Amino acid sequence: MTNAIPGGTSRFPQTPSPGPLRGQAADAADHIYAHEHPETERRRDGGFTLWFTGLSGSGKTTIAHLVGPAIEERGPIVEYLDGDTVRTHLSKGLGFSKEDRDANIERIGWVAARLTRHGAAVIAAAISPYEETRQKARELVEEWGTFIEVHVATSVEECARRDVKGLYEKAFKGEIKGFTGVDDPYEEPANPDVRIDTEQHEPEESAQLILQHLEERGLIPAGVTA
């Protein structure tokens, strides 16, 4: 089955290919073109993104996994974009240079924005060490819904104490290079929507503080009290 119509013209408009430069071999990447699709302004109200940022081992995923089910109990569909999981799928192959870290966070931000547009409650949990890139993620999401930055504030010393994999110890010894908080920077949010001190609050307590913030902003209904 072909896409041709009488006269030899394709049914679908084709983007002309410039082809390889003289003397250069063709590369598949040179023949990939972004297509402009018809975009709709429609959206489902109620979508928002909870963006957890903090050092490795700070407690982001632990708290996120307490907050998510509590949100779902109140109605919204929850989608998780965990940093490690994203790197095994969406960002597979990226390293840990600043450029690759930025690309990873921008990808998470783009997906979070699309899900927010469809009314989902998105929980993104990634170190996201750079302020500028977190701001880009916020801008993408806020085109469609609310962005809540949650800084899971835990000291390097406490993260290292909790680290069962021994990654901090290896980083301190120089066996791992470019480790955030040790020899690679972590730019703490200056004005996060929520800051959680996990050295003062247990995970369950931290989750309740976040849920309370969501209630106060009208993003989820208040929980049922006994």
C-alpha positions in Angstrom: 0.0 0.0 0.0 1.4 3.4 -1.0 0.7 6.9 0.0 0.7 8.1 -3.6 -2.2 9.8 -5.4 -2.7 10.2 -9.1 0.0 12.3 -10.6 2.7 10.8 -8.4 2.2 13.2 -5.4 2.3 11.9 -1.9 -0.8 12.2 0.3 1.4 13.6 3.1 3.7 16.6 2.8 7.3 15.7 3.0 10.1 17.7 4.5 12.9 18.1 1.9 16.1 16.5 2.9 19.3 18.6 2.5 21.4 15.4 2.3 24.9 15.0 3.5 27.5 17.6 2.8 29.9 16.9 -0.1 32.6 14.5 1.0 30.7 13.4 4.1 29.0 10.1 4.7 25.2 10.2 5.4 24.3 9.9 9.0 20.8 8.9 10.2 20.8 11.8 12.7 21.0 14.2 9.7 17.7 12.9 8.4 15.6 13.4 11.6 13.2 16.4 11.4 10.8 17.7 14.1 7.3 17.7 12.7 4.9 20.5 13.8 1.7 18.8 15.0 -1.6 20.5 15.4 -1.7 21.6 19.0 -4.9 22.0 21.0 -5.4 24.5 23.8 -7.6 22.1 25.6 -6.6 20.8 29.0 -8.1 19.0 32.0 -8.1 21.3 35.0 -6.6 20.2 38.3 -3.2 19.0 37.1 -0.1 19.9 39.1 3.5 18.8 39.6 5.2 18.2 42.9 8.9 18.6 42.2 11.1 17.0 44.9 14.7 18.2 44.8 17.5 17.3 47.2 20.8 15.4 47.6 21.1 11.6 46.9 19.8 9.9 50.0 17.9 12.9 51.3 14.6 11.1 51.4 12.9 12.3 48.2 11.6 9.0 47.0 10.6 7.7 50.4 8.5 10.8 51.0 7.1 10.8 47.5 5.9 7.2 47.9 3.9 8.3 51.0 2.5 11.4 49.4 1.4 9.7 46.1 -1.1 7.2 47.5 -2.6 9.8 49.8 -3.2 12.1 46.8 -4.8 9.2 44.9 -7.1 8.5 47.8 -8.5 11.9 47.2 -9.2 11.5 43.5 -6.3 12.6 41.2 -4.4 10.1 39.1 -0.7 10.2 40.2 2.2 9.7 37.8 5.7 9.2 39.2 8.8 10.5 37.4 11.6 9.2 39.7 15.1 10.2 38.7 16.7 6.8 38.7 13.7 5.2 36.9 13.8 8.0 34.2 17.5 7.3 33.7 16.8 3.7 32.8 14.2 4.6 30.2 13.7 8.2 29.0 17.3 9.3 29.7 19.1 6.1 29.2 22.6 6.7 28.0 23.0 10.1 29.6 26.0 10.6 31.9 26.5 13.0 34.8 28.2 16.0 33.1 26.4 19.3 33.7 25.0 19.1 30.1 23.7 15.6 30.6 22.2 16.4 34.0 20.5 19.5 32.5 19.2 17.4 29.6 17.8 14.8 32.0 15.9 17.4 34.1 14.6 19.2 31.0 13.2 15.9 29.8 11.5 15.2 33.1 10.1 18.8 33.0 8.7 18.3 29.5 7.0 15.1 30.4 5.7 16.5 33.7 4.2 19.5 31.7 2.3 17.1 29.3 0.9 15.1 32.1 -0.1 18.2 34.1 -2.0 19.4 31.1 -4.0 16.2 31.2 -5.0 16.8 34.8 -2.6 14.3 36.5 -0.9 14.9 39.8 2.8 14.4 38.8 5.4 13.5 41.4 8.9 14.2 40.1 11.8 13.2 42.4 15.2 13.9 41.0 18.3 15.5 42.5 18.0 18.4 40.0 21.0 20.2 41.4 21.0 23.4 39.3 18.6 26.3 39.9 18.4 27.4 36.3 17.3 24.0 35.1 14.7 23.7 37.8 13.4 27.0 36.8 13.0 25.8 33.2 11.1 22.8 34.4 8.8 25.2 36.4 8.2 27.3 33.3 7.2 24.3 31.2 4.8 23.0 33.8 3.2 26.4 34.7 2.0 26.8 31.1 -0.6 24.1 32.1 -0.8 23.9 35.9 0.7 24.5 39.2 4.4 23.7 40.0 5.3 23.0 43.6 9.0 22.8 44.4 9.7 20.7 47.5 13.2 21.0 48.8 14.0 17.9 50.8 16.7 19.5 52.9 19.2 17.0 54.3 22.8 17.6 55.1 25.6 15.8 53.2 26.7 14.3 56.5 23.2 12.8 57.2 22.8 11.6 53.6 26.2 9.8 54.0 25.1 8.2 57.3 22.0 6.8 55.7 23.8 5.6 52.5 23.7 1.8 52.6 25.4 1.6 49.2 28.5 3.4 50.4 28.4 5.8 47.5 29.2 8.9 49.6 32.2 7.1 51.2 33.6 6.3 47.7 33.0 9.9 46.7 34.8 11.2 49.7 37.7 9.0 48.9 37.7 10.2 45.3 36.7 6.8 43.9 33.5 8.4 42.4 33.9 11.6 40.5 31.2 14.3 40.0 29.1 13.2 43.0 26.5 15.9 43.8 27.2 17.5 47.2 30.8 16.2 47.4 32.8 17.3 44.4 29.8 18.5 42.2 27.6 21.4 43.3 24.1 21.3 44.6 22.4 24.7 44.3 19.8 24.8 47.1 16.5 26.4 46.2 16.4 30.0 47.6 12.6 30.1 47.9 11.0 26.6 47.5 7.3 26.3 47.9 7.9 23.7 50.7 11.1 23.0 52.6 11.3 19.7 54.5 14.0 19.2 57.1 14.2 15.4 57.2 16.6 15.6 60.2 13.7 17.1 62.2 10.8 15.3 60.7 10.1 11.6 60.1 9.0 10.6 56.6 5.3 10.3 57.6 5.4 13.7 59.2 7.1 15.2 56.2 4.4 13.7 53.9 1.7 15.3 56.0 3.3 18.7 55.8 3.3 18.5 52.0 -0.3 17.3 51.9 -1.3 20.2 54.1 0.4 22.6 51.7 -1.6 21.0 48.8 -4.8 21.3 50.7 -4.1 25.0 51.5 -3.6 25.7 47.8 -6.8 24.0 46.9 -5.0 21.3 44.8 -6.5 18.4 46.7 -9.5 18.1 49.0 -9.0 18.0 52.7 -8.5 14.5 54.1 -11.3 12.8 56.1 -10.8 13.2 59.8 -12.0 10.7 62.3 
